[in-house]
Amino acid sequence: MKLLFALFSLLLSVSVQAADLPFAGTWKGSIGDNKVMVCFSASDAQYYYLRHLRGIGLVADEKLPAFTRWRETLDYSNDDDNTTGIWTVPEAVNGSVGNTLDLTWSSPDGKKKIPVRLTKVPTLAAPKRTYSDCGPEFYRPIEEGMRYTTNDLKMDGKEYRGVTTQTGAAFELPASVPGSKAFNDTTRNWLKQIAIDHYECVRNGGGVDWERSLEPLVWTDSKLVVKDWMPEVFCSGGRGNTYLEYASFDLHTGKKINTWSWIKQGEKSVESKDKNEQKPGLRAMLEKKVDQEECREVNDVFTTGKPYAGKDGMVFRLYYFHAMRMCEDDITIPYKSIAPYLTPAGKAAVAEFLRP
């Protein structure tokens, strides 16, 4: 909560000045002899040493002219007690910036001063991954520092290859699968995103018990269901985070399938309604499947993940707000019961699972 409040306060204080940060963007260089990557941003400035890749926050000092002094801190506060270093930017820099930047790092007491020499990093086209304000070029050394190990695995007689890095475990399909290249590209991008997620978690003071996996769950001749999950991990604040989501892939193309297209009315078929409103039939069916009494009391608030076709029926993941997270569950609707709600595409997908 403290972190969220600090970030919110920072956003309010610098939003008006954001357009006046002439050296915004990613820079690489050194603090003395130590190589660093630096991102200057009005709302998410940070840097890391290349030797250990651990993020350190930079907060603009509100008491001085805009962006001429930055506090190096691990919790994004303006509290002097949490300051681990001071970055001083010559005032002249705010008027004109080239491709190089010379600053000074100093200890909080001012007794130690080290030159900071930076060179601007060109902006890269962003791949389909999630970044902070810093952009993909800032995180490139983190991605390049990933170490891959592989091992041969089998599932129901089908061979595949496990791929593990320092921060995640995933898998790749063999070349004999028509859509393997597209799927394996997705897997590698997933591993890179997880490396960045871990970096951000550690930057916010967490990540001690980090674990993230992508696993095959259901595998037929033409479809693959994967489980993307993370057990509870603390990244910031007092609440832990967990993650569990399922995704279905077409093995002919290697692309994700929008399985809501298998259900008549798609997501609207499971939308929450006020207690005095009539619920869609599929929503009512899911609510009846909720076992725990305390969970049934909040049946009107759960949301539903994309369904997947399983062994015994169509599976829907129910998600609740944090305080009721123990209610989250996978609900299976037997194929016979869900048949009236299926589109032609859904019936074709289900037919594959019902073959003898």
C-alpha positions in Angstrom: 0.0 0.0 0.0 2.9 2.3 0.9 4.4 1.7 -2.5 1.1 2.4 -4.3 0.6 5.6 -2.4 4.2 6.7 -3.2 3.8 5.9 -6.9 0.4 7.8 -7.0 1.9 10.8 -5.3 4.8 10.8 -7.8 2.5 10.6 -10.8 0.5 13.6 -9.5 3.6 15.7 -8.8 5.4 15.1 -12.1 2.5 14.7 -14.6 2.5 18.4 -15.5 6.3 18.4 -16.0 6.4 15.1 -18.0 6.7 16.9 -21.3 9.6 19.0 -20.0 12.0 16.0 -19.4 14.3 16.5 -22.4 16.5 13.5 -21.6 13.7 11.0 -21.2 14.4 7.5 -22.5 17.0 4.8 -22.2 20.7 5.4 -21.7 23.7 3.2 -21.2 27.1 4.0 -19.8 28.9 3.9 -16.5 29.0 5.2 -12.9 32.8 5.4 -12.5 34.0 2.0 -13.8 30.6 0.2 -13.3 28.5 -0.4 -16.4 24.8 0.6 -16.1 21.6 0.9 -18.0 19.5 4.0 -17.1 15.9 4.9 -17.8 14.8 8.5 -17.2 11.0 8.9 -17.0 8.8 11.3 -15.2 6.9 8.4 -13.5 9.2 5.3 -13.6 12.9 6.4 -13.7 15.3 3.6 -12.7 18.6 2.0 -13.5 20.6 -1.2 -12.9 24.2 -2.3 -12.9 24.9 -4.8 -15.7 26.9 -7.0 -13.3 23.8 -7.9 -11.2 20.7 -6.6 -13.1 18.8 -5.4 -10.0 16.6 -2.4 -10.4 17.1 0.8 -8.4 14.5 3.6 -8.5 15.2 7.2 -9.3 12.8 9.9 -7.9 13.0 13.5 -9.1 13.6 15.9 -6.1 10.6 18.1 -5.9 12.4 20.8 -4.0 14.7 21.8 -6.8 14.2 22.9 -10.5 12.6 20.2 -12.5 14.7 17.1 -13.0 18.0 18.6 -12.0 18.4 16.2 -9.0 17.3 12.7 -8.5 17.2 10.6 -5.4 18.3 7.0 -5.7 15.9 4.9 -3.6 14.6 1.4 -3.2 11.0 2.4 -2.4 10.3 5.5 -4.6 9.9 7.8 -1.7 11.3 11.3 -1.1 12.4 10.4 2.4 16.0 11.3 3.1 16.4 8.1 5.2 15.7 5.9 2.2 18.0 7.7 -0.2 21.0 5.6 -1.2 22.5 8.1 -3.6 22.0 11.5 -5.4 22.1 12.0 -9.2 22.9 15.7 -10.2 22.0 16.9 -13.7 23.5 20.2 -14.9 20.7 22.7 -15.3 22.0 23.4 -18.8 21.0 19.9 -19.8 17.3 20.7 -19.5 17.7 23.1 -22.3 19.5 21.0 -24.9 20.3 17.3 -24.9 22.4 15.4 -27.5 23.3 11.7 -27.5 25.6 11.9 -24.5 24.9 12.9 -20.9 27.4 13.7 -18.1 26.0 13.7 -14.6 27.4 13.2 -11.1 26.5 10.5 -8.6 27.1 11.4 -5.0 26.6 9.6 -1.6 23.7 10.9 0.5 26.1 12.9 2.7 27.9 14.4 -0.3 31.3 13.1 0.7 31.7 10.8 -2.2 31.3 11.9 -5.9 31.5 9.7 -9.0 31.1 10.8 -12.6 28.2 9.3 -14.6 28.7 9.2 -18.4 25.8 8.0 -20.5 25.0 7.5 -24.2 21.5 7.5 -25.6 20.1 4.1 -26.7 18.0 4.2 -29.9 14.4 3.3 -29.4 13.5 -0.2 -30.4 10.3 -1.4 -32.0 8.4 -3.0 -29.1 7.6 -6.7 -29.4 4.4 -8.1 -28.0 5.5 -7.9 -24.4 4.6 -5.6 -21.5 7.1 -3.0 -20.4 7.1 0.0 -18.0 7.6 3.5 -19.3 11.2 2.5 -20.1 10.6 0.5 -23.3 12.2 -2.7 -24.6 15.7 -1.2 -25.1 16.1 -0.7 -21.4 15.4 -4.4 -20.7 17.4 -5.8 -23.5 20.5 -6.8 -21.4 18.1 -8.7 -19.0 16.8 -10.7 -21.9 20.2 -11.2 -23.3 21.4 -12.4 -19.9 19.0 -15.3 -19.9 20.5 -18.8 -19.7 18.6 -21.6 -21.3 18.6 -25.3 -20.4 16.6 -28.0 -22.1 15.5 -31.5 -21.5 13.4 -34.1 -23.4 9.9 -34.9 -22.1 6.8 -36.9 -23.0 3.1 -36.5 -22.4 0.7 -39.3 -23.4 3.4 -40.6 -25.8 3.9 -37.2 -27.4 7.5 -35.9 -27.3 8.4 -32.3 -26.5 11.3 -30.3 -25.0 11.3 -28.5 -21.7 13.0 -25.1 -21.7 14.1 -23.5 -18.4 15.7 -20.2 -17.5 16.7 -18.6 -14.2 13.1 -17.2 -13.9 10.7 -19.5 -15.7 10.1 -23.0 -17.1 8.3 -23.6 -20.4 8.3 -26.0 -23.3 8.7 -26.3 -27.1 7.0 -28.5 -29.7 9.0 -30.7 -32.1 9.4 -29.7 -35.7 7.0 -32.5 -36.7 4.1 -30.3 -35.4 3.0 -28.0 -38.2 2.6 -24.9 -36.0 5.7 -25.6 -33.9 7.7 -22.5 -35.1 4.9 -20.0 -34.2 4.2 -21.7 -30.9 7.9 -21.9 -30.0 8.3 -18.2 -30.8 5.5 -17.5 -28.4 7.2 -19.7 -25.7 10.5 -17.8 -26.1 8.7 -14.4 -25.9 6.9 -15.7 -22.8 10.2 -16.6 -21.1 11.6 -13.1 -21.9 8.5 -11.4 -20.4 8.8 -13.5 -17.3 12.4 -12.4 -16.9 11.2 -8.8 -17.0 8.4 -9.5 -14.6 10.8 -11.1 -12.2 13.1 -8.0 -12.5 10.2 -5.7 -11.7 9.1 -7.9 -8.7 12.7 -7.8 -7.2 12.9 -4.1 -7.9 9.8 -3.6 -5.7 11.4 -5.6 -2.9 10.0 -9.1 -3.5 10.5 -12.1 -5.7 12.2 -14.3 -3.0 10.0 -17.4 -3.8 9.6 -16.6 -7.5 8.4 -19.5 -9.6 6.6 -19.4 -13.0 5.7 -22.2 -15.4 4.1 -22.9 -18.7 3.0 -26.6 -19.0 1.0 -28.7 -21.5 -2.3 -29.8 -20.0 -4.4 -31.2 -22.9 -2.9 -32.4 -26.2 -5.0 -33.8 -29.1 -4.2 -34.2 -32.8 -5.0 -30.5 -33.6 -5.3 -28.7 -30.3 -3.1 -27.9 -27.3 -4.1 -26.5 -24.0 -1.4 -24.9 -21.8 -1.4 -24.0 -18.2 0.4 -20.7 -17.3 0.7 -20.5 -13.5 2.6 -19.0 -10.6 2.3 -19.9 -6.9 2.0 -17.1 -4.4 4.8 -14.6 -4.5 5.3 -11.3 -2.8 6.4 -8.4 -5.0 5.3 -5.3 -3.0 3.0 -4.4 -0.2 1.6 -7.0 2.2 -0.4 -9.1 -0.2 1.0 -12.0 -2.3 0.1 -12.5 -5.9 -0.8 -15.8 -7.7 -1.5 -16.4 -11.3 -3.3 -19.2 -13.2 -4.6 -19.0 -16.7 -5.3 -21.5 -19.5 -4.7 -20.9 -23.2 -5.7 -23.1 -26.2 -3.6 -23.3 -29.4 -4.2 -24.6 -32.9 -1.4 -27.0 -33.6 -1.8 -26.4 -37.4 -0.9 -22.7 -37.0 0.7 -22.5 -33.6 -1.6 -19.6 -32.8 -3.9 -19.0 -29.8 -7.6 -19.8 -30.2 -10.2 -17.5 -28.9 -12.3 -20.2 -27.2 -15.1 -17.7 -26.5 -15.9 -18.2 -30.2 -16.9 -21.7 -29.2 -19.7 -20.4 -26.9 -22.9 -18.7 -28.1 -22.7 -14.9 -27.1 -19.1 -15.4 -26.1 -18.2 -13.7 -22.8 -21.7 -12.2 -22.5 -22.9 -15.8 -21.8 -21.1 -15.7 -18.4 -21.5 -12.0 -17.4 -22.3 -11.1 -13.9 -25.7 -9.7 -13.2 -27.4 -7.9 -10.2 -29.1 -10.4 -8.0 -32.5 -9.1 -9.1 -31.6 -9.6 -12.8 -32.0 -12.8 -14.8 -28.7 -14.5 -15.3 -27.6 -16.0 -18.7 -28.2 -19.8 -18.6 -24.5 -20.6 -18.7 -23.7 -18.2 -15.9 -26.4 -19.8 -13.8 -25.0 -23.2 -14.5 -21.6 -22.1 -13.3 -22.9 -20.6 -10.2 -24.7 -23.8 -9.3 -21.4 -25.6 -9.5 -19.8 -23.5 -6.8 -19.4 -25.8 -3.8 -18.4 -23.7 -0.8 -21.2 -21.8 0.9 -19.1 -18.7 1.6 -18.2 -18.6 -2.1 -21.8 -18.9 -3.2 -22.6 -15.8 -1.2 -20.4 -13.8 -3.6 -21.5 -15.6 -6.8 -22.4 -12.4 -8.4 -18.8 -11.1 -8.5 -16.7 -13.8 -10.0 -15.3 -13.4 -13.5 -14.5 -16.2 -15.9 -11.4 -17.0 -17.9 -11.4 -18.4 -21.4 -12.8 -21.9 -21.4 -10.9 -24.9 -22.7 -12.0 -28.4 -23.9 -11.0 -31.0 -21.4 -11.4 -34.7 -21.0 -14.8 -34.6 -19.4 -16.2 -31.3 -20.5 -15.7 -27.6 -21.1 -13.6 -26.1 -18.2 -14.1 -22.6 -17.0 -11.8 -20.9 -14.5 -13.6 -18.7 -11.9 -11.7 -15.6 -10.6 -12.6 -13.7 -7.4 -11.4 -10.5 -5.8 -8.3 -10.9 -3.5 -10.1 -11.3 -0.2 -12.1 -14.3 -1.7 -9.2 -15.7 -3.7 -9.6 -19.1 -1.9 -12.9 -19.5 -3.9 -11.1 -19.6 -7.3 -11.7 -22.9 -9.0 -12.0 -24.8 -12.3 -15.6 -25.6 -13.1 -16.2 -28.4 -15.6 -19.5 -28.4 -17.5 -20.1 -31.9 -19.1 -20.3 -31.9 -22.9 -23.9 -33.1 -22.9 -24.9 -30.1 -20.6 -23.0 -27.5 -22.5 -24.0 -28.7 -26.0 -27.0 -26.1 -26.3 -24.5 -23.3 -25.7 -22.0 -24.2 -28.3 -21.4 -22.5 -31.7 -20.7 -24.7 -34.8 -16.9 -24.0 -34.1 -17.4 -25.1 -30.5 -19.2 -28.3 -31.6 -16.4 -29.1 -34.0 -13.8 -28.7 -31.3 -15.7 -30.8 -28.8 -16.2 -33.5 -31.4 -12.5 -34.1 -31.4 -12.5 -34.9 -27.7 -15.5 -37.3 -28.0 -13.9 -39.4 -30.7 -13.3 -43.0 -29.5 
